[in-house]
């Protein structure tokens, strides 16, 4: 595995591609883009859109060889400008088309369930399937979790796969509850309290 580093705009394409590969069988992302043609046409655009939003707060971590990526939102994110919001909405409808409104409604429910206290939010963590099980995911978590401990701030995420819950539990997260998408999959809300 190559060294973890901060991601930049120049990493947009390789990170979008690796996240699309990592989430190909993810229940939530396949609910968002259910058809094979939808996935082929829009998955990288969807992850590029999320990454652009996270880059505003320098919350992207990757490895030199792009084996995976973590997209983190800090406790006090810089609000999007009017131009950035317009660009986000345009990219949202471009990536999701007719499903944009329905998906937006369900994702808003997820966002409303976030803890009220300031926290680091892990929006996306994905490892290329060829590199899974080699410590990439844990390495991508480590820098921000260490910062959480140093600053005494919790970390929060939603796991969209039940089988990933034990991985996050090994890193100190615990399940707070579940949210079931209307006519769709379940996500597990998870919180990690800072360690002394």
PyMOL commands that set and color helices and strands:
alter all, ss='L'
color gray80, all
select helices_A, chain A and resi 9-22+27-32+36-55+82-112+129-131+136-151+162-170
alter helices_A, ss='H'
color red, helices_A
select strands_A, chain A and resi 4-6+60-63+68-73+119-127+154-159+174-180+186-192
alter strands_A, ss='S'
color yellow, strands_A
deselect
rebuild
show_as cartoon
